[in-house]
Amino acid sequence: YKQRYGGGYYKQQRPNKQSGPSLSTCYKILGVDSSISDNDLKKSYRKLAIKHHPDKVAHLGEDHVQVAEDKFQKIQEAYDEIKEKRGLN
């Protein structure tokens, strides 16, 4: 399965990747310093992802869900960019 489908849910390919935010912007989005350890980076990402997950605000209406989705996507993109630059899985 791994060989055929690329390794799993979180390892999705981004087709025609546009240039995203700078690495320093990615660290700012996650609210961490660039010298943070890989383990602490992951912890910070997970904390933010849980806090800003769209399901957390679904009961507040579509406007809140849209804002949460946008924030959640920025957090994910920033984390993915940092992981790529650091060579993390």
N, C-alpha and C positions, 0 to 999 in steps of 0.2 A: 504494500500500500504506500509506504513512504516513498519508494523509488518512483512509483507511477504518478503520484499526486503532489510531490514536492515537499512532503514532510509534515504537514499538519495545518490546522486551522489558522494559527497565528503567523504562519510563514507564507502569507499570500503575496503574490507578485503584484507590483504596481506597474501596469502597462504605461508606456510613454510618460514616465515620471517627469513632471515639470520641475523646474528648480523651486524648491520649497524655501522655507525660512532659513536664515543663516544658522549656523550651529550655536552661536551666542544667543540668538533669539529662542532657539529650542530650549536651551538651559533656563532662560527667563520664563518661558511658558510653564516649565515644570517647577519653577521656583527654587532651583538648586544651583550650586556653583559647579563649574566645569571640573573641579578637582574631586568631586564626589566619587565614592567607590561605586563599582558596578552594582554591588548588592544594595547599597543605600539608594542608588538611582532607581532600581527596580521597586523598592519599597515606596519611594516618593511617587513614582508613576502610579502604582496600584492605589495608593491613598487618594490621589487626585481623580483617578478613573472612577473609583467608587463614589467619591463625593459628587462628581459631575455627570454621573450616568443618567441618561434620559429617563430611565425607569423610575428613578428617585422622585421625579417631579411630574409624572404622568397624571396624577390626580389634580394638579394645579391648572391643567389646560394646555391646549396646543401651543400657545405662545411660549410658555415656559419650557415645553418639550423641545421646541425648535432651538431656543437659546442653549439649552443643555446639550443638544446634539452637536451644535456648532463648536461649543467649548470642548466637548468630549473628542470630537474629531481633531481639533488642534492639538490636544494633549497626546492623542495617539500618534499623530504625524510627527510631533516633536520627539517623542520617545523612539519611534521607528528610525528617525534620522540619526539620533544620537547612537542608537544601537548599531546602525550600519557603519557609522564612522569609527566606533570602538571595536567593531568586529564581533559583536555579541550575537548570540542566537535568539 
